[in-house]
Amino acid sequence: EVQLVESGGGSVQAGGSLILSCTASGFTRGDYAIGWFRQAPGKDRERVSCASTADSTRYYSDSVKGRFTISRDSAKNTVYLQMNSLKPEDTALYHCAAVALWGRWYHRYILGSVDYWGPGIQVTVSS
């Protein structure tokens, strides 16, 4: 069974940093991109960032570009999200997601048509 395990959430003051990680297990074959979405109370889910575990493809939403950095450890099937200069507007429940690397996988990530979801991890940024 495929599992996505998230860690690194918590509470931080504005301007601080956190690192989220998402580790995937249970894949029998094929590579997956691992990315992040977030959803704040009363708001729609939004894309954050995504990285292929097999190549250099990277995506950042405009709201986090320049502040967040996504990286990968392919051997561990783990993606890290380094979040710097955090703002209160970054407060949300963050979900990692895995997208199989076939066809237009990037397009499927953009649409939110992912293969697996993590349970979610809370990030709270206070002012």
Backbone as XML, in Angstrom:
<?xml version="1.0"?>
<chain id="A" units="angstrom">
  <residue number="1" name="GLU">
    <atom name="N" x="0.842" y="-1.180" z="0.000"/>
    <atom name="CA" x="0.000" y="0.000" z="0.000"/>
    <atom name="C" x="0.884" y="1.240" z="0.000"/>
  </residue>
  <residue number="2" name="VAL">
    <atom name="N" x="0.550" y="2.184" z="-0.832"/>
    <atom name="CA" x="1.307" y="3.419" z="-0.912"/>
    <atom name="C" x="0.971" y="4.299" z="0.285"/>
  </residue>
  <residue number="3" name="GLN">
    <atom name="N" x="2.001" y="4.845" z="0.898"/>
    <atom name="CA" x="1.831" y="5.767" z="2.007"/>
    <atom name="C" x="2.692" y="6.996" z="1.795"/>
  </residue>
  <residue number="4" name="LEU">
    <atom name="N" x="2.153" y="8.137" z="2.170"/>
    <atom name="CA" x="2.891" y="9.385" z="2.168"/>
    <atom name="C" x="2.957" y="9.880" z="3.604"/>
  </residue>
  <residue number="5" name="VAL">
    <atom name="N" x="4.161" y="10.023" z="4.114"/>
    <atom name="CA" x="4.372" y="10.421" z="5.492"/>
    <atom name="C" x="4.964" y="11.819" z="5.518"/>
  </residue>
  <residue number="6" name="GLU">
    <atom name="N" x="4.276" y="12.723" z="6.194"/>
    <atom name="CA" x="4.681" y="14.111" z="6.270"/>
    <atom name="C" x="5.254" y="14.413" z="7.645"/>
  </residue>
  <residue number="7" name="SER">
    <atom name="N" x="6.203" y="15.330" z="7.687"/>
    <atom name="CA" x="6.768" y="15.766" z="8.950"/>
    <atom name="C" x="7.294" y="17.179" z="8.806"/>
  </residue>
  <residue number="8" name="GLY">
    <atom name="N" x="7.536" y="17.823" z="9.935"/>
    <atom name="CA" x="8.168" y="19.130" z="9.941"/>
    <atom name="C" x="7.262" y="20.318" z="10.178"/>
  </residue>
  <residue number="9" name="GLY">
    <atom name="N" x="5.974" y="20.093" z="10.298"/>
    <atom name="CA" x="5.069" y="21.195" z="10.546"/>
    <atom name="C" x="5.202" y="21.732" z="11.957"/>
  </residue>
  <residue number="10" name="GLY">
    <atom name="N" x="4.505" y="22.813" z="12.202"/>
    <atom name="CA" x="4.532" y="23.414" z="13.519"/>
    <atom name="C" x="4.158" y="24.868" z="13.467"/>
  </residue>
  <residue number="11" name="SER">
    <atom name="N" x="4.516" y="25.567" z="14.520"/>
    <atom name="CA" x="4.204" y="26.981" z="14.671"/>
    <atom name="C" x="5.486" y="27.793" z="14.685"/>
  </residue>
  <residue number="12" name="VAL">
    <atom name="N" x="5.465" y="28.913" z="13.985"/>
    <atom name="CA" x="6.637" y="29.765" z="13.890"/>
    <atom name="C" x="6.182" y="31.211" z="13.766"/>
  </residue>
  <residue number="13" name="GLN">
    <atom name="N" x="7.015" y="32.121" z="14.199"/>
    <atom name="CA" x="6.717" y="33.538" z="14.048"/>
    <atom name="C" x="7.014" y="34.003" z="12.626"/>
  </residue>
  <residue number="14" name="ALA">
    <atom name="N" x="6.339" y="35.055" z="12.234"/>
    <atom name="CA" x="6.571" y="35.622" z="10.913"/>
    <atom name="C" x="8.049" y="35.918" z="10.708"/>
  </residue>
  <residue number="15" name="GLY">
    <atom name="N" x="8.525" y="35.575" z="9.523"/>
    <atom name="CA" x="9.930" y="35.733" z="9.206"/>
    <atom name="C" x="10.767" y="34.507" z="9.485"/>
  </residue>
  <residue number="16" name="GLY">
    <atom name="N" x="10.195" y="33.544" z="10.185"/>
    <atom name="CA" x="10.909" y="32.332" z="10.514"/>
    <atom name="C" x="10.891" y="31.316" z="9.390"/>
  </residue>
  <residue number="17" name="SER">
    <atom name="N" x="11.422" y="30.143" z="9.695"/>
    <atom name="CA" x="11.569" y="29.091" z="8.701"/>
    <atom name="C" x="11.101" y="27.758" z="9.248"/>
  </residue>
  <residue number="18" name="LEU">
    <atom name="N" x="10.640" y="26.928" z="8.350"/>
    <atom name="CA" x="10.302" y="25.551" z="8.646"/>
    <atom name="C" x="10.695" y="24.690" z="7.461"/>
  </residue>
  <residue number="19" name="ILE">
    <atom name="N" x="10.905" y="23.417" z="7.717"/>
    <atom name="CA" x="11.160" y="22.456" z="6.655"/>
    <atom name="C" x="10.118" y="21.351" z="6.743"/>
  </residue>
  <residue number="20" name="LEU">
    <atom name="N" x="9.406" y="21.146" z="5.662"/>
    <atom name="CA" x="8.493" y="20.030" z="5.556"/>
    <atom name="C" x="9.148" y="18.914" z="4.757"/>
  </residue>
  <residue number="21" name="SER">
    <atom name="N" x="8.840" y="17.699" z="5.115"/>
    <atom name="CA" x="9.298" y="16.566" z="4.333"/>
    <atom name="C" x="8.128" y="15.648" z="4.026"/>
  </residue>
  <residue number="22" name="CYS">
    <atom name="N" x="8.228" y="14.983" z="2.907"/>
    <atom name="CA" x="7.226" y="14.006" z="2.508"/>
    <atom name="C" x="7.966" y="12.789" z="1.984"/>
  </residue>
  <residue number="23" name="THR">
    <atom name="N" x="7.768" y="11.668" z="2.638"/>
    <atom name="CA" x="8.408" y="10.427" z="2.250"/>
    <atom name="C" x="7.363" y="9.442" z="1.755"/>
  </residue>
  <residue number="24" name="ALA">
    <atom name="N" x="7.591" y="8.938" z="0.567"/>
    <atom name="CA" x="6.670" y="7.996" z="-0.047"/>
    <atom name="C" x="7.214" y="6.580" z="0.073"/>
  </residue>
  <residue number="25" name="SER">
    <atom name="N" x="6.312" y="5.651" z="0.297"/>
    <atom name="CA" x="6.676" y="4.239" z="0.332"/>
    <atom name="C" x="5.565" y="3.424" z="-0.299"/>
  </residue>
  <residue number="26" name="GLY">
    <atom name="N" x="5.906" y="2.218" z="-0.700"/>
    <atom name="CA" x="4.923" y="1.314" z="-1.245"/>
    <atom name="C" x="4.811" y="1.313" z="-2.761"/>
  </residue>
  <residue number="27" name="PHE">
    <atom name="N" x="5.605" y="2.114" z="-3.436"/>
    <atom name="CA" x="5.587" y="2.089" z="-4.893"/>
    <atom name="C" x="6.267" y="0.822" z="-5.383"/>
  </residue>
  <residue number="28" name="THR">
    <atom name="N" x="5.589" y="0.076" z="-6.221"/>
    <atom name="CA" x="6.157" y="-1.164" z="-6.738"/>
    <atom name="C" x="7.038" y="-0.937" z="-7.954"/>
  </residue>
  <residue number="29" name="ARG">
    <atom name="N" x="6.665" y="0.007" z="-8.776"/>
    <atom name="CA" x="7.473" y="0.384" z="-9.928"/>
    <atom name="C" x="7.021" y="1.738" z="-10.441"/>
  </residue>
  <residue number="30" name="GLY">
    <atom name="N" x="7.911" y="2.345" z="-11.162"/>
    <atom name="CA" x="7.629" y="3.651" z="-11.710"/>
    <atom name="C" x="8.020" y="4.752" z="-10.741"/>
  </residue>
  <residue number="31" name="ASP">
    <atom name="N" x="8.328" y="5.900" z="-11.290"/>
    <atom name="CA" x="8.692" y="7.064" z="-10.504"/>
    <atom name="C" x="7.497" y="7.988" z="-10.331"/>
  </residue>
  <residue number="32" name="TYR">
    <atom name="N" x="7.535" y="8.762" z="-9.267"/>
    <atom name="CA" x="6.483" y="9.721" z="-8.952"/>
    <atom name="C" x="7.079" y="11.081" z="-8.686"/>
  </residue>
  <residue number="33" name="ALA">
    <atom name="N" x="6.385" y="12.101" z="-9.121"/>
    <atom name="CA" x="6.652" y="13.432" z="-8.632"/>
    <atom name="C" x="5.959" y="13.587" z="-7.285"/>
  </residue>
  <residue number="34" name="ILE">
    <atom name="N" x="6.575" y="14.334" z="-6.396"/>
    <atom name="CA" x="5.982" y="14.616" z="-5.092"/>
    <atom name="C" x="5.867" y="16.120" z="-4.940"/>
  </residue>
  <residue number="35" name="GLY">
    <atom name="N" x="4.682" y="16.570" z="-4.617"/>
    <atom name="CA" x="4.440" y="17.997" z="-4.494"/>
    <atom name="C" x="3.630" y="18.331" z="-3.261"/>
  </residue>
  <residue number="36" name="TRP">
    <atom name="N" x="3.344" y="19.603" z="-3.127"/>
    <atom name="CA" x="2.632" y="20.118" z="-1.972"/>
    <atom name="C" x="1.471" y="20.996" z="-2.396"/>
  </residue>
  <residue number="37" name="PHE">
    <atom name="N" x="0.367" y="20.836" z="-1.691"/>
    <atom name="CA" x="-0.774" y="21.727" z="-1.746"/>
    <atom name="C" x="-1.018" y="22.256" z="-0.342"/>
  </residue>
  <residue number="38" name="ARG">
    <atom name="N" x="-1.807" y="23.301" z="-0.236"/>
    <atom name="CA" x="-2.190" y="23.795" z="1.076"/>
    <atom name="C" x="-3.608" y="24.338" z="1.019"/>
  </residue>
  <residue number="39" name="GLN">
    <atom name="N" x="-4.240" y="24.340" z="2.189"/>
    <atom name="CA" x="-5.591" y="24.849" z="2.287"/>
    <atom name="C" x="-5.772" y="25.513" z="3.643"/>
  </residue>
  <residue number="40" name="ALA">
    <atom name="N" x="-6.145" y="26.766" z="3.608"/>
    <atom name="CA" x="-6.439" y="27.522" z="4.812"/>
    <atom name="C" x="-7.942" y="27.522" z="5.050"/>
  </residue>
  <residue number="41" name="PRO">
    <atom name="N" x="-8.367" y="27.708" z="6.298"/>
    <atom name="CA" x="-9.806" y="27.744" z="6.583"/>
    <atom name="C" x="-10.530" y="28.781" z="5.741"/>
  </residue>
  <residue number="42" name="GLY">
    <atom name="N" x="-11.618" y="28.361" z="5.119"/>
    <atom name="CA" x="-12.412" y="29.254" z="4.307"/>
    <atom name="C" x="-11.862" y="29.542" z="2.928"/>
  </residue>
  <residue number="43" name="LYS">
    <atom name="N" x="-10.760" y="28.907" z="2.574"/>
    <atom name="CA" x="-10.152" y="29.138" z="1.277"/>
    <atom name="C" x="-10.043" y="27.836" z="0.501"/>
  </residue>
  <residue number="44" name="ASP">
    <atom name="N" x="-9.927" y="27.978" z="-0.806"/>
    <atom name="CA" x="-9.744" y="26.815" z="-1.662"/>
    <atom name="C" x="-8.333" y="26.254" z="-1.528"/>
  </residue>
  <residue number="45" name="ARG">
    <atom name="N" x="-8.218" y="24.989" z="-1.852"/>
    <atom name="CA" x="-6.905" y="24.384" z="-1.917"/>
    <atom name="C" x="-6.080" y="25.054" z="-3.003"/>
  </residue>
  <residue number="46" name="GLU">
    <atom name="N" x="-4.811" y="25.262" z="-2.730"/>
    <atom name="CA" x="-3.944" y="25.881" z="-3.710"/>
    <atom name="C" x="-2.643" y="25.107" z="-3.853"/>
  </residue>
  <residue number="47" name="ARG">
    <atom name="N" x="-2.079" y="25.202" z="-5.024"/>
    <atom name="CA" x="-0.791" y="24.586" z="-5.288"/>
    <atom name="C" x="0.312" y="25.351" z="-4.579"/>
  </residue>
  <residue number="48" name="VAL">
    <atom name="N" x="1.344" y="24.634" z="-4.163"/>
    <atom name="CA" x="2.490" y="25.252" z="-3.514"/>
    <atom name="C" x="3.755" y="24.996" z="-4.323"/>
  </residue>
  <residue number="49" name="SER">
    <atom name="N" x="4.137" y="23.738" z="-4.438"/>
    <atom name="CA" x="5.379" y="23.388" z="-5.109"/>
    <atom name="C" x="5.365" y="21.913" z="-5.449"/>
  </residue>
  <residue number="50" name="CYS">
    <atom name="N" x="6.182" y="21.549" z="-6.418"/>
    <atom name="CA" x="6.261" y="20.155" z="-6.836"/>
    <atom name="C" x="7.637" y="19.882" z="-7.419"/>
  </residue>
  <residue number="51" name="ALA">
    <atom name="N" x="8.116" y="18.666" z="-7.223"/>
    <atom name="CA" x="9.405" y="18.254" z="-7.761"/>
    <atom name="C" x="9.331" y="16.819" z="-8.236"/>
  </residue>
  <residue number="52" name="SER">
    <atom name="N" x="9.858" y="16.586" z="-9.410"/>
    <atom name="CA" x="10.018" y="15.223" z="-9.883"/>
    <atom name="C" x="11.132" y="14.535" z="-9.102"/>
  </residue>
  <residue number="53" name="THR">
    <atom name="N" x="10.928" y="13.272" z="-8.781"/>
    <atom name="CA" x="11.984" y="12.505" z="-8.122"/>
    <atom name="C" x="12.958" y="11.892" z="-9.111"/>
  </residue>
  <residue number="54" name="ALA">
    <atom name="N" x="12.729" y="12.111" z="-10.404"/>
    <atom name="CA" x="13.565" y="11.516" z="-11.439"/>
    <atom name="C" x="14.327" y="12.531" z="-12.282"/>
  </residue>
  <residue number="55" name="ASP">
    <atom name="N" x="13.895" y="13.779" z="-12.287"/>
    <atom name="CA" x="14.589" y="14.791" z="-13.065"/>
    <atom name="C" x="14.548" y="16.121" z="-12.331"/>
  </residue>
  <residue number="56" name="SER">
    <atom name="N" x="14.864" y="17.190" z="-13.039"/>
    <atom name="CA" x="15.019" y="18.501" z="-12.407"/>
    <atom name="C" x="13.769" y="19.361" z="-12.467"/>
  </residue>
  <residue number="57" name="THR">
    <atom name="N" x="12.651" y="18.821" z="-12.888"/>
    <atom name="CA" x="11.431" y="19.602" z="-12.996"/>
    <atom name="C" x="11.019" y="20.155" z="-11.626"/>
  </residue>
  <residue number="58" name="ARG">
    <atom name="N" x="10.738" y="21.449" z="-11.597"/>
    <atom name="CA" x="10.322" y="22.121" z="-10.369"/>
    <atom name="C" x="9.179" y="23.069" z="-10.676"/>
  </residue>
  <residue number="59" name="TYR">
    <atom name="N" x="8.278" y="23.194" z="-9.720"/>
    <atom name="CA" x="7.183" y="24.143" z="-9.827"/>
    <atom name="C" x="7.060" y="24.908" z="-8.517"/>
  </residue>
  <residue number="60" name="TYR">
    <atom name="N" x="6.831" y="26.218" z="-8.615"/>
    <atom name="CA" x="6.521" y="27.044" z="-7.465"/>
    <atom name="C" x="5.360" y="27.958" z="-7.811"/>
  </residue>
  <residue number="61" name="SER">
    <atom name="N" x="4.435" y="28.079" z="-6.902"/>
    <atom name="CA" x="3.384" y="29.059" z="-7.089"/>
    <atom name="C" x="3.964" y="30.463" z="-6.928"/>
  </residue>
  <residue number="62" name="ASP">
    <atom name="N" x="3.285" y="31.432" z="-7.516"/>
    <atom name="CA" x="3.771" y="32.809" z="-7.423"/>
    <atom name="C" x="3.852" y="33.293" z="-5.979"/>
  </residue>
  <residue number="63" name="SER">
    <atom name="N" x="2.969" y="32.814" z="-5.132"/>
    <atom name="CA" x="2.917" y="33.290" z="-3.762"/>
    <atom name="C" x="4.100" y="32.824" z="-2.912"/>
  </residue>
  <residue number="64" name="VAL">
    <atom name="N" x="4.780" y="31.760" z="-3.322"/>
    <atom name="CA" x="5.899" y="31.248" z="-2.535"/>
    <atom name="C" x="7.229" y="31.347" z="-3.258"/>
  </residue>
  <residue number="65" name="LYS">
    <atom name="N" x="7.214" y="31.669" z="-4.517"/>
    <atom name="CA" x="8.441" y="31.744" z="-5.300"/>
    <atom name="C" x="9.409" y="32.748" z="-4.681"/>
  </residue>
  <residue number="66" name="GLY">
    <atom name="N" x="10.650" y="32.325" z="-4.537"/>
    <atom name="CA" x="11.662" y="33.162" z="-3.917"/>
    <atom name="C" x="11.780" y="32.979" z="-2.423"/>
  </residue>
  <residue number="67" name="ARG">
    <atom name="N" x="10.795" y="32.349" z="-1.797"/>
    <atom name="CA" x="10.819" y="32.103" z="-0.357"/>
    <atom name="C" x="10.920" y="30.615" z="-0.030"/>
  </residue>
  <residue number="68" name="PHE">
    <atom name="N" x="10.291" y="29.790" z="-0.842"/>
    <atom name="CA" x="10.296" y="28.347" z="-0.617"/>
    <atom name="C" x="11.222" y="27.679" z="-1.619"/>
  </residue>
  <residue number="69" name="THR">
    <atom name="N" x="11.858" y="26.605" z="-1.193"/>
    <atom name="CA" x="12.712" y="25.819" z="-2.063"/>
    <atom name="C" x="12.381" y="24.347" z="-1.894"/>
  </residue>
  <residue number="70" name="ILE">
    <atom name="N" x="12.135" y="23.675" z="-2.993"/>
    <atom name="CA" x="11.838" y="22.255" z="-2.947"/>
    <atom name="C" x="13.057" y="21.477" z="-3.417"/>
  </residue>
  <residue number="71" name="SER">
    <atom name="N" x="13.332" y="20.383" z="-2.752"/>
    <atom name="CA" x="14.457" y="19.538" z="-3.109"/>
    <atom name="C" x="14.050" y="18.081" z="-2.932"/>
  </residue>
  <residue number="72" name="ARG">
    <atom name="N" x="14.868" y="17.206" z="-3.434"/>
    <atom name="CA" x="14.513" y="15.790" z="-3.412"/>
    <atom name="C" x="15.693" y="14.917" z="-3.047"/>
  </residue>
  <residue number="73" name="ASP">
    <atom name="N" x="15.370" y="13.766" z="-2.506"/>
    <atom name="CA" x="16.325" y="12.689" z="-2.283"/>
    <atom name="C" x="15.695" y="11.463" z="-2.918"/>
  </residue>
  <residue number="74" name="SER">
    <atom name="N" x="16.088" y="11.182" z="-4.142"/>
    <atom name="CA" x="15.451" y="10.113" z="-4.897"/>
    <atom name="C" x="15.630" y="8.748" z="-4.234"/>
  </residue>
  <residue number="75" name="ALA">
    <atom name="N" x="16.789" y="8.523" z="-3.626"/>
    <atom name="CA" x="17.049" y="7.241" z="-2.994"/>
    <atom name="C" x="16.087" y="6.964" z="-1.848"/>
  </residue>
  <residue number="76" name="LYS">
    <atom name="N" x="15.600" y="8.012" z="-1.204"/>
    <atom name="CA" x="14.684" y="7.875" z="-0.079"/>
    <atom name="C" x="13.237" y="8.143" z="-0.455"/>
  </residue>
  <residue number="77" name="ASN">
    <atom name="N" x="12.990" y="8.442" z="-1.727"/>
    <atom name="CA" x="11.659" y="8.844" z="-2.166"/>
    <atom name="C" x="11.102" y="9.960" z="-1.287"/>
  </residue>
  <residue number="78" name="THR">
    <atom name="N" x="11.939" y="10.923" z="-0.998"/>
    <atom name="CA" x="11.590" y="12.007" z="-0.100"/>
    <atom name="C" x="11.770" y="13.349" z="-0.790"/>
  </residue>
  <residue number="79" name="VAL">
    <atom name="N" x="10.821" y="14.224" z="-0.571"/>
    <atom name="CA" x="10.900" y="15.600" z="-1.036"/>
    <atom name="C" x="10.836" y="16.519" z="0.174"/>
  </residue>
  <residue number="80" name="TYR">
    <atom name="N" x="11.682" y="17.535" z="0.168"/>
    <atom name="CA" x="11.743" y="18.511" z="1.237"/>
    <atom name="C" x="11.273" y="19.863" z="0.731"/>
  </residue>
  <residue number="81" name="LEU">
    <atom name="N" x="10.579" y="20.569" z="1.582"/>
    <atom name="CA" x="10.144" y="21.920" z="1.262"/>
    <atom name="C" x="10.710" y="22.859" z="2.316"/>
  </residue>
  <residue number="82" name="GLN">
    <atom name="N" x="11.744" y="23.594" z="1.936"/>
    <atom name="CA" x="12.345" y="24.596" z="2.804"/>
    <atom name="C" x="11.541" y="25.879" z="2.681"/>
  </residue>
  <residue number="83" name="MET">
    <atom name="N" x="10.956" y="26.324" z="3.777"/>
    <atom name="CA" x="10.088" y="27.492" z="3.783"/>
    <atom name="C" x="10.762" y="28.591" z="4.595"/>
  </residue>
  <residue number="84" name="ASN">
    <atom name="N" x="11.160" y="29.644" z="3.922"/>
    <atom name="CA" x="11.808" y="30.782" z="4.557"/>
    <atom name="C" x="10.912" y="32.008" z="4.489"/>
  </residue>
  <residue number="85" name="SER">
    <atom name="N" x="11.238" y="32.990" z="5.314"/>
    <atom name="CA" x="10.501" y="34.259" z="5.333"/>
    <atom name="C" x="9.002" y="34.024" z="5.410"/>
  </residue>
  <residue number="86" name="LEU">
    <atom name="N" x="8.606" y="33.173" z="6.323"/>
    <atom name="CA" x="7.202" y="32.791" z="6.417"/>
    <atom name="C" x="6.334" y="33.968" z="6.825"/>
  </residue>
  <residue number="87" name="LYS">
    <atom name="N" x="5.139" y="33.983" z="6.265"/>
    <atom name="CA" x="4.159" y="35.026" z="6.510"/>
    <atom name="C" x="2.901" y="34.413" z="7.113"/>
  </residue>
  <residue number="88" name="PRO">
    <atom name="N" x="2.114" y="35.207" z="7.838"/>
    <atom name="CA" x="0.850" y="34.673" z="8.356"/>
    <atom name="C" x="-0.042" y="34.069" z="7.273"/>
  </residue>
  <residue number="89" name="GLU">
    <atom name="N" x="0.014" y="34.593" z="6.070"/>
    <atom name="CA" x="-0.790" y="34.064" z="4.976"/>
    <atom name="C" x="-0.357" y="32.670" z="4.546"/>
  </residue>
  <residue number="90" name="ASP">
    <atom name="N" x="0.801" y="32.212" z="5.003"/>
    <atom name="CA" x="1.235" y="30.849" z="4.729"/>
    <atom name="C" x="0.584" y="29.837" z="5.659"/>
  </residue>
  <residue number="91" name="THR">
    <atom name="N" x="-0.123" y="30.308" z="6.670"/>
    <atom name="CA" x="-0.798" y="29.415" z="7.601"/>
    <atom name="C" x="-1.830" y="28.573" z="6.869"/>
  </residue>
  <residue number="92" name="ALA">
    <atom name="N" x="-1.704" y="27.269" z="6.993"/>
    <atom name="CA" x="-2.596" y="26.364" z="6.282"/>
    <atom name="C" x="-2.283" y="24.934" z="6.690"/>
  </residue>
  <residue number="93" name="LEU">
    <atom name="N" x="-3.160" y="24.042" z="6.286"/>
    <atom name="CA" x="-2.883" y="22.625" z="6.352"/>
    <atom name="C" x="-2.211" y="22.234" z="5.038"/>
  </residue>
  <residue number="94" name="TYR">
    <atom name="N" x="-1.015" y="21.710" z="5.142"/>
    <atom name="CA" x="-0.241" y="21.346" z="3.968"/>
    <atom name="C" x="-0.348" y="19.848" z="3.713"/>
  </residue>
  <residue number="95" name="HIS">
    <atom name="N" x="-0.638" y="19.493" z="2.479"/>
    <atom name="CA" x="-0.727" y="18.100" z="2.061"/>
    <atom name="C" x="0.323" y="17.822" z="1.003"/>
  </residue>
  <residue number="96" name="CYS">
    <atom name="N" x="1.062" y="16.752" z="1.173"/>
    <atom name="CA" x="1.884" y="16.302" z="0.066"/>
    <atom name="C" x="1.066" y="15.382" z="-0.828"/>
  </residue>
  <residue number="97" name="ALA">
    <atom name="N" x="1.508" y="15.242" z="-2.048"/>
    <atom name="CA" x="0.797" y="14.441" z="-3.031"/>
    <atom name="C" x="1.793" y="13.817" z="-3.983"/>
  </residue>
  <residue number="98" name="ALA">
    <atom name="N" x="1.468" y="12.639" z="-4.459"/>
    <atom name="CA" x="2.309" y="11.923" z="-5.402"/>
    <atom name="C" x="1.596" y="11.792" z="-6.736"/>
  </residue>
  <residue number="99" name="VAL">
    <atom name="N" x="2.334" y="12.050" z="-7.796"/>
    <atom name="CA" x="1.810" y="12.003" z="-9.154"/>
    <atom name="C" x="2.705" y="11.085" z="-9.971"/>
  </residue>
  <residue number="100" name="ALA">
    <atom name="N" x="2.132" y="10.057" z="-10.556"/>
    <atom name="CA" x="2.903" y="9.129" z="-11.366"/>
    <atom name="C" x="3.507" y="9.839" z="-12.570"/>
  </residue>
  <residue number="101" name="LEU">
    <atom name="N" x="4.747" y="9.511" z="-12.863"/>
    <atom name="CA" x="5.475" y="10.159" z="-13.941"/>
    <atom name="C" x="5.193" y="9.457" z="-15.265"/>
  </residue>
  <residue number="102" name="TRP">
    <atom name="N" x="4.023" y="9.702" z="-15.779"/>
    <atom name="CA" x="3.679" y="9.261" z="-17.117"/>
    <atom name="C" x="2.883" y="10.368" z="-17.782"/>
  </residue>
  <residue number="103" name="GLY">
    <atom name="N" x="2.972" y="10.401" z="-19.099"/>
    <atom name="CA" x="2.214" y="11.380" z="-19.856"/>
    <atom name="C" x="2.467" y="12.796" z="-19.364"/>
  </residue>
  <residue number="104" name="ARG">
    <atom name="N" x="1.403" y="13.565" z="-19.306"/>
    <atom name="CA" x="1.488" y="14.958" z="-18.857"/>
    <atom name="C" x="1.283" y="15.021" z="-17.347"/>
  </residue>
  <residue number="105" name="TRP">
    <atom name="N" x="2.224" y="14.472" z="-16.615"/>
    <atom name="CA" x="2.097" y="14.433" z="-15.162"/>
    <atom name="C" x="2.058" y="15.821" z="-14.562"/>
  </residue>
  <residue number="106" name="TYR">
    <atom name="N" x="2.831" y="16.739" z="-15.143"/>
    <atom name="CA" x="2.852" y="18.101" z="-14.626"/>
    <atom name="C" x="1.467" y="18.741" z="-14.739"/>
  </residue>
  <residue number="107" name="HIS">
    <atom name="N" x="0.808" y="18.486" z="-15.858"/>
    <atom name="CA" x="-0.540" y="18.988" z="-16.046"/>
    <atom name="C" x="-1.490" y="18.406" z="-14.999"/>
  </residue>
  <residue number="108" name="ARG">
    <atom name="N" x="-1.339" y="17.124" z="-14.700"/>
    <atom name="CA" x="-2.190" y="16.509" z="-13.691"/>
    <atom name="C" x="-1.950" y="17.102" z="-12.310"/>
  </residue>
  <residue number="109" name="TYR">
    <atom name="N" x="-0.708" y="17.437" z="-11.987"/>
    <atom name="CA" x="-0.426" y="18.113" z="-10.737"/>
    <atom name="C" x="-1.136" y="19.465" z="-10.686"/>
  </residue>
  <residue number="110" name="ILE">
    <atom name="N" x="-1.022" y="20.223" z="-11.764"/>
    <atom name="CA" x="-1.659" y="21.536" z="-11.817"/>
    <atom name="C" x="-3.161" y="21.420" z="-11.585"/>
  </residue>
  <residue number="111" name="LEU">
    <atom name="N" x="-3.761" y="20.388" z="-12.136"/>
    <atom name="CA" x="-5.200" y="20.183" z="-11.996"/>
    <atom name="C" x="-5.588" y="19.594" z="-10.644"/>
  </residue>
  <residue number="112" name="GLY">
    <atom name="N" x="-4.627" y="19.130" z="-9.873"/>
    <atom name="CA" x="-4.935" y="18.457" z="-8.630"/>
    <atom name="C" x="-5.375" y="17.022" z="-8.811"/>
  </residue>
  <residue number="113" name="SER">
    <atom name="N" x="-5.181" y="16.486" z="-9.998"/>
    <atom name="CA" x="-5.550" y="15.103" z="-10.290"/>
    <atom name="C" x="-4.376" y="14.198" z="-9.942"/>
  </residue>
  <residue number="114" name="VAL">
    <atom name="N" x="-4.134" y="14.055" z="-8.659"/>
    <atom name="CA" x="-2.977" y="13.317" z="-8.174"/>
    <atom name="C" x="-3.361" y="11.893" z="-7.830"/>
  </residue>
  <residue number="115" name="ASP">
    <atom name="N" x="-2.360" y="11.050" z="-7.679"/>
    <atom name="CA" x="-2.598" y="9.641" z="-7.416"/>
    <atom name="C" x="-2.745" y="9.328" z="-5.931"/>
  </residue>
  <residue number="116" name="TYR">
    <atom name="N" x="-2.002" y="10.018" z="-5.085"/>
    <atom name="CA" x="-2.040" y="9.767" z="-3.650"/>
    <atom name="C" x="-1.891" y="11.067" z="-2.883"/>
  </residue>
  <residue number="117" name="TRP">
    <atom name="N" x="-2.587" y="11.130" z="-1.755"/>
    <atom name="CA" x="-2.529" y="12.283" z="-0.863"/>
    <atom name="C" x="-1.973" y="11.890" z="0.493"/>
  </residue>
  <residue number="118" name="GLY">
    <atom name="N" x="-1.169" y="12.779" z="1.068"/>
    <atom name="CA" x="-0.777" y="12.624" z="2.446"/>
    <atom name="C" x="-1.879" y="13.106" z="3.366"/>
  </residue>
  <residue number="119" name="PRO">
    <atom name="N" x="-1.780" y="12.791" z="4.656"/>
    <atom name="CA" x="-2.857" y="13.138" z="5.600"/>
    <atom name="C" x="-2.958" y="14.623" z="5.930"/>
  </residue>
  <residue number="120" name="GLY">
    <atom name="N" x="-1.909" y="15.374" z="5.700"/>
    <atom name="CA" x="-1.908" y="16.791" z="6.000"/>
    <atom name="C" x="-1.115" y="17.099" z="7.251"/>
  </residue>
  <residue number="121" name="ILE">
    <atom name="N" x="-0.428" y="18.220" z="7.226"/>
    <atom name="CA" x="0.360" y="18.670" z="8.367"/>
    <atom name="C" x="0.190" y="20.178" z="8.503"/>
  </residue>
  <residue number="122" name="GLN">
    <atom name="N" x="-0.011" y="20.628" z="9.731"/>
    <atom name="CA" x="-0.351" y="22.020" z="9.973"/>
    <atom name="C" x="0.892" y="22.893" z="10.038"/>
  </residue>
  <residue number="123" name="VAL">
    <atom name="N" x="0.816" y="24.037" z="9.373"/>
    <atom name="CA" x="1.809" y="25.098" z="9.487"/>
    <atom name="C" x="1.088" y="26.350" z="9.949"/>
  </residue>
  <residue number="124" name="THR">
    <atom name="N" x="1.548" y="26.914" z="11.048"/>
    <atom name="CA" x="0.936" y="28.115" z="11.597"/>
    <atom name="C" x="2.005" y="29.184" z="11.759"/>
  </residue>
  <residue number="125" name="VAL">
    <atom name="N" x="1.757" y="30.332" z="11.163"/>
    <atom name="CA" x="2.689" y="31.454" z="11.219"/>
    <atom name="C" x="2.003" y="32.596" z="11.944"/>
  </residue>
  <residue number="126" name="SER">
    <atom name="N" x="2.564" y="33.010" z="13.046"/>
    <atom name="CA" x="1.978" y="34.070" z="13.847"/>
    <atom name="C" x="2.664" y="35.392" z="13.542"/>
  </residue>
  <residue number="127" name="SER">
    <atom name="N" x="1.918" y="36.467" z="13.735"/>
    <atom name="CA" x="2.451" y="37.802" z="13.508"/>
    <atom name="C" x="2.961" y="38.426" z="14.792"/>
  </residue>
</chain>
